[in-house]
Structure formats: structure tokens, C-alpha cells
């Protein structure tokens, strides 16, 4: 965060001559506090993103296969990111948004105006940025209207490709399409040192969201998935008491109390302004640290999954071209999960 302070200082010095030349009068702290927008930064945003292809290529391959200086490629093609309509699961020209004549369940139940603002673009976004007294950057991603934000995405293919002309390739997934809503995304860049690394800090992420509908084919296994949804623990099945959810999502010392209470309310479905809709929640910390257990790896990317709480339902599961039935996972809770990621 020292870099932010230097940038602020340089900006202030550079701006001083212009203010003087224009005869501008400096505002004291109390006057500044009365000017809208001076207490932090707010960014309003709408966007749509198209990516022709994303690739990762292993530079030296796998020694067990006799590779020496080149490896294969993981590729994702035909990526679209935007609002709910960008998923390709809607016909935006229809009076009742539908695809192939089938009305999508859950569309009309999006709370707080997300259905009204649904479009091809990821819109209604408002990002509030503040820097706390201890140097932490606190970023809240919400909406202009106050309701959840609809999102949509699709990817045509996800493949593994061999190197060189005429090499083998395998399509892992195809026809991936999904849409849902984002009720909260809070990001904190914490300046506190982690794992003995000086000036390390950590990235803390808290999110509340739904996947209202997803479909895709697992081509190389002959499996197809339609009507997959990810919702809150209280969206169906066995209900979990709000106090029990609060105990599952134990508050961190660095976590803002008001944001924590909102996350618990979103998970339990107890916020009336959002039609008491229960959202899936995820809490993740990312930082630089050491490997796990007896590992001697250092300076690795550490990802700690503190909590994931959700219901998962699949309306149609196809194997060999036939629907074998539905699948449901009720009150899935993942906690105390740690990962260390590094290159070789």
C-alpha cells in the first residue's frame, strides 16, 4: 500500500501549480467531506467482453512422454462475458425471455430489479473503493439500483491440444452456457504480513451469487448436463437456521462486521429487500506463502478456501444420449481447504 501513498503524493504535487494558476481555493477537511464523492472512489460500469481464444501452453511438456523442449496446450475458445442474455440461453426479442420456446425458471424471481436490467451487457455495476487507516484497500462491488447483478457467459469449446501440425486433440467441454446473479462481492487487500513474508499482504474475497442455469457437454466422456443450478443453502431441501449459518461462516478479525452480517443474511435468505432469496456464498484468501505440510516450496501462490456454502441441482443428466435423471446436493459446505500452487 506504500505505492498508493507515493502515487497520491506525486499527484498532489503535480496538481498544485494548476490549482494556483486557476485561482482555486484549497478545501479544508470538513469542506472536502461535504463534497459528494470525496470520501473514496466510486466507479459505475457496464461492459461486454468477447475473447476469441485463451491458451496455456506447457513450455517443456511431460518428461514421462519423452518431451524435451515443448508441450501441449490447454485452450478455451469462443468466450463471451456479459449480462444474462450473453449466455445464449435467452431470446431477448421475446416478450417472456425464452430459448427454443422454453421459459427459463428463475428469471422472473431475480430480486431487486436484476431481471429488469438484464441485457447482453454486464450493467448496473457500481464499485466503491476506499483505503482504510491501516492501509487496507476495501473494494465493494454492488449495483446502482441496489439489487443483484445479472451475469452471463459462454464458451464454445475447452480443448487439450498436442504440439505441432496434425497432433492429437481432445475436446473436454463444449457448449458451455450459464447465467445467474451476483448479490455481493467484497474484496479487501490486507496489508498485514502473512506467513513471515515481509510486505506480503493478502487478497480476501467474499461473494454471494447464484448460477440460475448452466448447460454443457463433456464430449470425451459422452456426458451432457442441462439445467444445473447453484443456489443458497436455504433455496430448497433442508433449511439451515441463520444462527447455524453464522457459526459456519465464522467472522475473521479483519472482516467488516456489517459486511459479514450481510453475507450471513444473503446465505440464509433473510433479507426482505432481496425477496428473501438464499444465495450461495464463497470466502477465499489468496496470498504468497510456503507449501503445505512437509513441502519445501517457498514463495508459492496460496489459496485458502475458508467457506463455500451452497445447494447444487442438475435437472437433466445425459449419458450415451439418454437422460438418466436428476442430481441434487443439499447444503454443501466446504471449509478449511488450503492449496499451494507453483511451477516446476
C-alpha positions as CSV (number, residue, x, y, z in Angstrom):
1,X,0.0,0.0,0.0
2,X,3.1,2.3,0.3
3,X,2.9,2.6,-3.5
4,X,-0.6,4.1,-3.3
5,X,0.6,6.7,-0.9
6,X,3.5,7.7,-3.2
7,X,1.1,8.0,-6.1
8,X,-1.2,10.2,-4.1
9,X,1.7,12.4,-3.1
10,X,3.0,12.8,-6.6
11,X,-0.5,13.5,-7.9
12,X,-1.0,16.2,-5.3
13,X,2.4,17.9,-6.1
14,X,1.7,17.8,-9.8
15,X,-1.8,19.3,-9.4
16,X,-0.7,22.2,-7.1
17,X,0.5,24.6,-9.9
18,X,-2.7,24.2,-11.9
19,X,-4.8,24.9,-8.8
20,X,-2.8,28.0,-8.1
21,X,-2.9,29.3,-11.7
22,X,-6.7,29.0,-11.8
23,X,-7.2,30.8,-8.6
24,X,-8.7,27.8,-6.9
25,X,-9.0,27.8,-3.1
26,X,-8.0,24.7,-1.2
27,X,-10.8,23.0,0.8
28,X,-10.2,22.0,4.4
29,X,-11.1,18.5,5.7
30,X,-14.6,19.4,6.7
31,X,-15.4,21.1,3.4
32,X,-14.0,18.1,1.5
33,X,-16.2,15.8,3.5
34,X,-19.3,17.7,2.2
35,X,-18.3,17.3,-1.5
36,X,-20.0,14.2,-3.0
37,X,-17.5,11.5,-4.0
38,X,-14.5,12.8,-2.0
39,X,-14.7,10.0,0.6
40,X,-13.2,7.3,-1.6
41,X,-13.8,6.5,-5.2
42,X,-17.0,5.1,-7.0
43,X,-16.9,3.6,-10.5
44,X,-20.0,2.9,-12.4
45,X,-19.6,0.4,-15.2
46,X,-21.2,-1.6,-18.0
47,X,-19.4,-3.8,-20.3
48,X,-19.4,-6.9,-22.6
49,X,-16.2,-8.9,-23.3
50,X,-15.5,-11.3,-26.2
51,X,-12.4,-13.4,-26.3
52,X,-11.6,-15.4,-29.4
53,X,-9.3,-17.9,-27.6
54,X,-7.4,-18.2,-24.3
55,X,-4.5,-20.7,-24.3
56,X,-2.0,-22.0,-21.8
57,X,1.0,-23.9,-23.3
58,X,3.3,-26.0,-21.2
59,X,6.8,-24.9,-22.3
60,X,8.6,-28.2,-21.7
61,X,5.8,-30.8,-21.7
62,X,5.9,-34.1,-19.7
63,X,9.2,-35.9,-19.2
64,X,7.4,-39.3,-18.9
65,X,6.3,-38.9,-22.5
66,X,9.8,-38.1,-23.7
67,X,9.1,-34.4,-24.2
68,X,12.2,-32.2,-24.2
69,X,11.5,-28.6,-25.2
70,X,7.8,-28.2,-26.0
71,X,4.5,-29.3,-24.5
72,X,0.8,-29.3,-25.3
73,X,-1.8,-26.6,-25.0
74,X,-5.0,-26.1,-23.0
75,X,-7.4,-23.8,-25.0
76,X,-10.7,-22.2,-24.3
77,X,-12.4,-20.8,-27.4
78,X,-15.4,-18.6,-28.2
79,X,-15.6,-16.9,-24.8
80,X,-18.5,-14.4,-24.1
81,X,-18.9,-12.5,-20.8
82,X,-21.7,-10.0,-20.1
83,X,-25.3,-9.8,-18.8
84,X,-27.7,-12.7,-18.6
85,X,-28.5,-12.5,-22.4
86,X,-24.8,-13.1,-23.2
87,X,-25.3,-16.7,-22.1
88,X,-27.1,-17.6,-25.2
89,X,-29.9,-19.2,-23.1
90,X,-32.3,-16.3,-23.8
91,X,-34.1,-14.9,-26.8
92,X,-34.0,-11.2,-25.9
93,X,-36.6,-10.4,-28.6
94,X,-39.3,-12.5,-26.9
95,X,-41.9,-10.9,-24.6
96,X,-41.0,-13.6,-22.0
97,X,-37.3,-14.2,-22.4
98,X,-37.0,-17.8,-23.5
99,X,-34.8,-20.1,-25.6
100,X,-36.3,-22.6,-28.0
101,X,-39.7,-21.9,-26.6
102,X,-38.7,-23.0,-23.1
103,X,-39.1,-20.3,-20.4
104,X,-36.1,-20.3,-18.1
105,X,-37.0,-20.9,-14.5
106,X,-35.8,-18.3,-12.0
107,X,-35.7,-15.4,-14.5
108,X,-38.7,-13.6,-13.1
109,X,-37.6,-14.4,-9.5
110,X,-34.4,-12.3,-9.7
111,X,-34.8,-9.8,-6.9
112,X,-34.1,-6.1,-6.8
113,X,-34.5,-5.3,-10.4
114,X,-31.9,-7.6,-11.9
115,X,-34.5,-9.0,-14.3
116,X,-35.5,-5.6,-15.4
117,X,-31.8,-4.6,-16.2
118,X,-30.9,-8.0,-17.8
119,X,-29.3,-7.5,-21.2
120,X,-26.3,-8.5,-23.3
121,X,-24.1,-6.2,-21.2
122,X,-22.9,-6.6,-17.7
123,X,-24.5,-3.5,-16.4
124,X,-25.8,-1.8,-13.3
125,X,-22.4,-2.2,-11.7
126,X,-21.1,0.2,-9.0
127,X,-17.6,-0.3,-7.5
128,X,-16.8,1.6,-4.3
129,X,-13.1,1.8,-3.3
130,X,-11.7,3.1,0.0
131,X,-8.3,2.9,1.7
132,X,-8.6,2.2,5.4
133,X,-6.5,3.9,8.1
134,X,-4.3,0.7,8.3
135,X,-3.6,0.9,4.6
136,X,-6.0,-1.8,3.5
137,X,-7.8,-1.3,0.2
138,X,-11.5,-2.1,0.7
139,X,-13.5,-2.7,-2.5
140,X,-17.2,-3.3,-2.7
141,X,-18.8,-4.4,-5.9
142,X,-22.6,-3.7,-5.9
143,X,-25.2,-2.3,-8.1
144,X,-26.6,1.1,-8.9
145,X,-30.2,0.0,-8.3
146,X,-29.4,-1.8,-5.1
147,X,-30.4,-5.3,-6.3
148,X,-28.3,-8.2,-7.5
149,X,-26.4,-8.0,-10.8
150,X,-27.3,-10.4,-13.6
151,X,-24.4,-12.1,-15.4
152,X,-24.0,-14.5,-18.3
153,X,-21.2,-16.3,-20.0
154,X,-20.5,-19.0,-22.6
155,X,-17.5,-20.8,-24.1
156,X,-17.8,-22.8,-27.3
157,X,-15.0,-25.4,-26.6
158,X,-12.5,-26.3,-24.0
159,X,-9.7,-28.5,-25.5
160,X,-6.4,-30.2,-25.0
161,X,-4.1,-29.9,-28.0
162,X,-0.8,-31.6,-28.8
163,X,2.0,-29.5,-30.2
164,X,2.8,-29.5,-33.9
165,X,0.7,-29.9,-37.1
166,X,-1.5,-32.9,-37.1
167,X,-1.1,-33.6,-33.4
168,X,-3.9,-35.2,-31.3
169,X,-6.5,-33.1,-29.6
170,X,-9.4,-33.8,-27.2
171,X,-12.5,-31.7,-26.6
172,X,-13.1,-31.7,-22.8
173,X,-16.2,-29.5,-22.8
174,X,-18.4,-27.8,-25.4
175,X,-21.4,-25.6,-25.5
176,X,-20.8,-24.2,-22.0
177,X,-23.5,-21.6,-21.3
178,X,-24.5,-20.1,-17.9
179,X,-26.3,-17.2,-16.3
180,X,-27.1,-16.1,-12.8
181,X,-26.9,-13.2,-10.3
182,X,-24.3,-11.6,-8.1
183,X,-25.6,-10.2,-4.8
184,X,-22.3,-9.2,-3.2
185,X,-18.6,-9.2,-4.0
186,X,-16.3,-7.7,-1.3
187,X,-12.6,-7.5,-1.8
188,X,-10.0,-6.5,0.8
189,X,-6.3,-6.1,0.0
190,X,-5.0,-6.6,3.6
191,X,-1.6,-5.1,4.3
192,X,-0.9,-7.4,7.3
193,X,2.1,-9.7,6.7
194,X,1.3,-13.3,6.1
195,X,3.4,-16.4,6.8
196,X,6.5,-14.5,7.8
197,X,6.8,-12.7,4.4
198,X,7.6,-9.0,4.9
199,X,5.3,-6.6,2.9
200,X,3.3,-9.6,1.6
201,X,-0.3,-8.9,2.5
202,X,-3.3,-11.0,1.2
203,X,-6.3,-10.7,-1.1
204,X,-9.5,-11.5,0.8
205,X,-12.7,-12.3,-1.3
206,X,-16.3,-12.7,-0.1
207,X,-19.0,-13.4,-2.6
208,X,-22.7,-14.2,-2.7
209,X,-24.1,-15.4,-6.0
210,X,-26.3,-17.8,-7.9
211,X,-25.9,-19.8,-11.1
212,X,-29.6,-19.9,-12.2
213,X,-28.9,-22.2,-15.2
214,X,-25.9,-23.9,-16.8
215,X,-25.5,-26.4,-19.5
216,X,-22.5,-28.1,-21.2
217,X,-21.3,-31.4,-22.8
218,X,-18.4,-33.4,-21.6
219,X,-17.5,-34.7,-25.0
220,X,-14.7,-37.1,-24.3
221,X,-16.9,-38.9,-21.8
222,X,-20.2,-38.8,-23.6
223,X,-21.9,-36.9,-20.8
224,X,-24.3,-33.9,-21.1
225,X,-25.6,-31.6,-18.4
226,X,-28.6,-29.4,-18.6
227,X,-30.4,-27.2,-16.0
228,X,-27.5,-27.1,-13.5
229,X,-28.1,-24.6,-10.8
230,X,-26.1,-23.3,-7.8
231,X,-28.1,-21.5,-5.1
232,X,-28.1,-20.8,-1.4
233,X,-28.4,-23.5,1.3
234,X,-31.9,-22.4,2.1
235,X,-33.1,-22.3,-1.6
236,X,-34.6,-25.7,-1.1
237,X,-34.2,-29.0,0.7
238,X,-33.4,-29.0,4.4
239,X,-33.3,-25.4,5.8
240,X,-30.4,-24.2,7.9
241,X,-31.1,-21.8,10.8
242,X,-29.5,-18.4,10.4
243,X,-27.5,-18.8,13.7
244,X,-26.1,-22.1,12.3
245,X,-25.0,-20.3,9.1
246,X,-23.4,-17.6,11.2
247,X,-21.4,-20.2,13.0
248,X,-20.3,-21.9,9.7
249,X,-19.2,-18.6,8.3
250,X,-17.1,-17.6,11.4
251,X,-16.1,-13.9,11.2
252,X,-12.5,-13.1,10.7
253,X,-10.7,-10.4,12.7
254,X,-10.1,-8.3,9.6
255,X,-13.7,-8.7,8.2
256,X,-16.1,-5.8,8.4
257,X,-18.9,-6.6,10.8
258,X,-21.7,-5.1,8.7
259,X,-20.5,-6.9,5.5
260,X,-20.2,-10.2,7.5
261,X,-23.8,-9.8,8.8
262,X,-25.0,-9.1,5.2
263,X,-23.2,-12.2,3.9
264,X,-24.9,-14.3,6.6
265,X,-28.3,-12.8,5.6
266,X,-27.7,-13.5,1.9
267,X,-26.8,-17.1,2.7
268,X,-29.8,-17.7,4.9
269,X,-32.2,-15.8,2.7
270,X,-33.3,-13.4,5.4
271,X,-33.0,-10.1,3.5
272,X,-36.5,-8.9,2.7
273,X,-35.3,-6.3,0.1
274,X,-34.0,-9.2,-2.0
275,X,-37.2,-11.3,-1.7
276,X,-35.6,-13.5,1.0
277,X,-33.6,-15.2,-1.8
278,X,-30.9,-17.6,-0.5
279,X,-27.5,-17.1,-2.2
280,X,-24.5,-19.4,-2.5
281,X,-21.5,-17.9,-0.6
282,X,-17.8,-18.3,-1.0
283,X,-15.0,-16.9,1.1
284,X,-11.4,-17.2,-0.2
285,X,-8.0,-15.8,0.8
286,X,-5.1,-15.5,-1.7
287,X,-1.5,-14.7,-0.7
288,X,2.1,-15.6,-1.0
289,X,3.3,-18.3,1.3
290,X,5.0,-21.7,1.8
291,X,4.0,-25.1,0.5
292,X,1.8,-27.4,2.6
293,X,2.9,-29.9,5.2
294,X,6.4,-31.3,4.6
295,X,6.8,-29.4,1.3
296,X,9.9,-27.3,1.0
297,X,8.4,-25.0,-1.7
298,X,8.5,-21.3,-0.9
299,X,7.1,-18.1,-2.5
300,X,4.1,-20.1,-3.8
301,X,0.6,-18.9,-4.5
302,X,-1.5,-19.9,-1.6
303,X,-5.3,-20.2,-1.9
304,X,-7.3,-20.8,1.3
305,X,-10.9,-21.6,0.8
306,X,-12.4,-20.6,4.2
307,X,-16.0,-21.4,3.3
308,X,-18.2,-22.4,0.4
309,X,-21.9,-23.0,1.2
310,X,-24.4,-23.9,-1.5
311,X,-27.1,-26.2,-2.9
312,X,-26.4,-27.8,-6.3
313,X,-29.1,-29.3,-8.6
314,X,-28.9,-30.8,-12.0
315,X,-32.3,-31.1,-13.9
316,X,-31.1,-33.4,-16.7
317,X,-28.0,-35.7,-16.9
318,X,-27.3,-37.4,-20.2
319,X,-25.1,-40.4,-20.6
320,X,-24.9,-42.0,-24.0
321,X,-27.6,-39.6,-25.3
322,X,-30.2,-40.6,-22.7
323,X,-31.4,-38.6,-19.7
324,X,-30.7,-40.8,-16.6
325,X,-32.4,-38.4,-14.1
326,X,-31.8,-35.6,-11.7
327,X,-29.0,-35.0,-9.2
328,X,-29.2,-32.9,-6.0
329,X,-26.6,-31.9,-3.4
330,X,-28.2,-30.2,-0.4
331,X,-26.3,-27.9,2.0
332,X,-22.8,-28.5,0.6
333,X,-20.3,-26.9,2.9
334,X,-16.6,-26.8,2.0
335,X,-14.2,-25.3,4.7
336,X,-10.6,-25.4,5.9
337,X,-9.3,-26.1,2.4
338,X,-5.8,-25.0,1.5
339,X,-4.0,-25.1,-1.8
340,X,-0.4,-24.2,-2.7
341,X,0.3,-23.6,-6.4
342,X,3.7,-23.3,-8.0
343,X,5.6,-24.1,-11.2
344,X,8.2,-26.8,-11.8
